[in-house]
Amino acid sequence: MAVSSFQQMFELSRSQNKGLTLFVQGQTIAGVVISFSDEAVEMRSQQYDRIVVRIDRIDGIAHQ
């Protein structure tokens, strides 16, 4: 269930060019989704052109 909720939020970020904040092992990663698969999400931010995070490492997501 969490994976499909994550994918819904990834699609929203990608299609509307809106930011997400990922919570990964006590750290936060903010950016806009470029693409995603069943295994990973690829994002970009003002600081980084490319950020790749394994979906199984994500603890939570916040929509900006």
C-alpha positions as CSV (number, residue, x, y, z in Angstrom):
1,M,0.0,0.0,0.0
2,A,2.8,2.5,0.9
3,V,4.5,1.9,-2.5
4,S,1.4,2.8,-4.4
5,S,0.9,5.9,-2.3
6,F,4.5,6.9,-2.9
7,Q,4.0,6.4,-6.7
8,Q,0.9,8.6,-6.7
9,M,2.9,11.4,-5.0
10,F,5.8,10.8,-7.4
11,E,3.5,11.1,-10.4
12,L,1.9,14.3,-9.0
13,S,5.3,15.9,-8.5
14,R,6.5,14.8,-12.0
15,S,3.3,15.9,-13.9
16,Q,2.8,19.2,-12.0
17,N,6.5,20.0,-11.5
18,K,5.9,20.4,-7.8
19,G,8.4,19.6,-5.1
20,L,8.5,16.7,-2.6
21,T,10.5,16.1,0.5
22,L,11.6,12.6,1.1
23,F,12.5,11.3,4.6
24,V,15.3,8.8,4.4
25,Q,16.9,7.4,7.5
26,G,16.6,10.6,9.5
27,Q,17.6,12.9,6.6
28,T,15.4,15.0,4.3
29,I,15.8,15.2,0.5
30,A,13.9,17.9,-1.3
31,G,13.3,18.1,-5.1
32,V,11.1,17.6,-8.1
33,V,10.5,14.1,-9.5
34,I,12.0,13.6,-13.0
35,S,11.2,9.8,-13.2
36,F,10.5,6.8,-11.1
37,S,10.2,3.0,-11.3
38,D,9.3,0.2,-8.9
39,E,12.9,0.4,-7.5
40,A,14.0,4.1,-7.4
41,V,12.9,7.7,-7.8
42,E,15.0,10.2,-9.7
43,M,14.7,13.9,-8.7
44,R,16.4,17.2,-9.3
45,S,16.8,20.2,-7.0
46,Q,18.3,23.7,-7.0
47,Q,21.5,22.2,-5.6
48,Y,21.7,18.9,-7.6
49,D,20.9,18.1,-11.2
50,R,20.3,14.4,-10.4
51,I,19.3,12.6,-7.2
52,V,18.4,8.9,-7.2
53,V,16.8,7.3,-4.1
54,R,15.9,3.7,-3.7
55,I,12.2,3.5,-2.8
56,D,12.7,0.8,-0.2
57,R,14.8,3.3,1.8
58,I,12.1,6.0,1.9
59,D,10.4,6.4,5.4
60,G,8.0,9.1,4.3
61,I,7.1,11.8,1.8
62,A,5.7,15.3,2.2
63,H,4.2,17.3,-0.7
64,Q,5.2,20.9,-1.0
